[in-house]
């Protein structure tokens, strides 16, 4: 199953991009053995609309266009469920068992995700109650995808 991160905004060159790429590379190398690869990141530009609701709506259209037909949608939002790493790995394993072609993870911009994307998502996932910059959420997701893959493969990276 392909894992697609559909994100608003671009990670600029620097330590954040390097760290994110490192986790994606690790996930791709380990994911082949457990049927979870490739991890791909696709970005859309932040909206330049003046009103937050207009920015969110425009970004939702762009994010929705990135999701291929038949993909399972997971939205990252502070209002979502907090899963342990093991629970997240189990969720990915269940999706993989359904023989889905793609799981797409939606990450909104500074104003968040549209209600429409959250409502259509099969899972709304949070990384705690704190507000996290969308660039950092992308890095956390990449790391958690790698961690989930290592859990499913029995690799010692996850020692929790």
N, C-alpha and C positions, 0 to 999 in steps of 0.2 A: 504494500500500500504506500502510495506516495504521500508525503507530508508537506503541505504547502503553507507557508506563513505569508499571509496577505496583509501588508502593513501600510499605514499612512506615514509618509515622511521618509526621508533618506538618511541612512546613517552616513555621516561624513567620515572621510579617512581619519584614522586615529585609533586610539586604544579600544573604543567601543566597537568599531567595525572589526578590528582584529580579533577581539574576544568572541564576538558573535560568529565570525567565520570559523574560528577554531572549534567551537562547539558543533557547528554545522558539519564541518569536515569529519570530526570524530563520530557524529551520529551517522553520517553517510558510510563511513568505513565499517562501523559495527552493525549498522542497520540491515545490511544485506543478509546477514545470517538469520535474522528474525523476521524478514519480510517487511521491514519498515524503511524504505528508501526509495527515491532520494528525498532528502529534506531540501526544499527550495524556498528561497525568499523572493517575493515579488513586491515591489514598492510602487505606490502611487504618490504623487505630489500632494502636499497639504493644500487645501483649498484656500483661495485668496478672497473668498466672499467676506463681506463685512460682518454679518450677523452670525453668531455661533450656530444657530439652528440651520442656516443656509450652508455653512461650512460642513456641518455634520451630514446634511442631506447629499451634498455634492460628493463628499468622500465615500458615503455609502454606495453611491452608484459605481464609483471606481472600484471599490473593494468587491462589490457583487460581481462585477464584470471579470474579476480575476478567478472566481470560483468556477471550475469546470462542471459540466452537467454530471449529476450523480454523486457529487462530492458531499461528504458529511461536514457540516459546519460547526465549528467551536469558536465561540466569541470570548475574548478576554475583556473582562469588565470588573471593576471593584465590587459590583453588586452580585457577582457570581459565587459559585461554590468554591470553597477551599478544599482541595484534595491533597492527601499525602502523596509523596512520590510513588509509593506502591499503588495507591488507588488510581493515580494518573496512568501508570504503566498498565494496570488491569483494564482501564477504559480503552487505551490504545489496542490492547490485545483483543478486546471484544470487537472493536471496529475492524481490525484485521481479519478476525474470524468471519465477519460478514462479507468478506471478499469485496470490500469497497475499493474503488480505484484510487480515491483521494480523500484525505481528511484535510480540510482547510481551516487554519487558525486565523481569525480576523483580529487585528490590532488597530484600534482607532487612533486618531491624532490627538492633539492637545485638548480638544473639546470632547473627546470620547467617541463611542460608537453610537450609531443610530439605534433607536428602539426597534426598527424593522430588522436589522441584522441580529440583534439580541433575541428578538422573538422567533426568528427563523432558525436560530442555532439549536442543535440538539443538546449542547452543553454550553452553559455560560460559566467560565472559569475565572477565578480570582487568584491573585498571588498576595493574599492578605487584604486587610481593610484600608491600608494606607494608599494614598494616591502615588502612583509610580509613573515617571515620565515614559512616554510611549517607546522611546529608544531603549530604555532599560528593560521594559517589559519584553521587548524582542529578545534581548540577551538572556533574560530569565527563562523565556520559553525555549530558546535553543538549548540552554543547559538542561532543562527539565526533559526535553525530548531525548537528549543524549542519555540522561540518567535513566529514563524509562526503558530505553533500548538496552542499557547495561543490566537493568533489573531483569528484563525478559530473557536476556542471554546468560544470566548467571555470572556476569563479570563482577569482580570485586570493587569497582568504582563506588557503588552504592553500599555503604556499610551501616545502614540505619536500622 
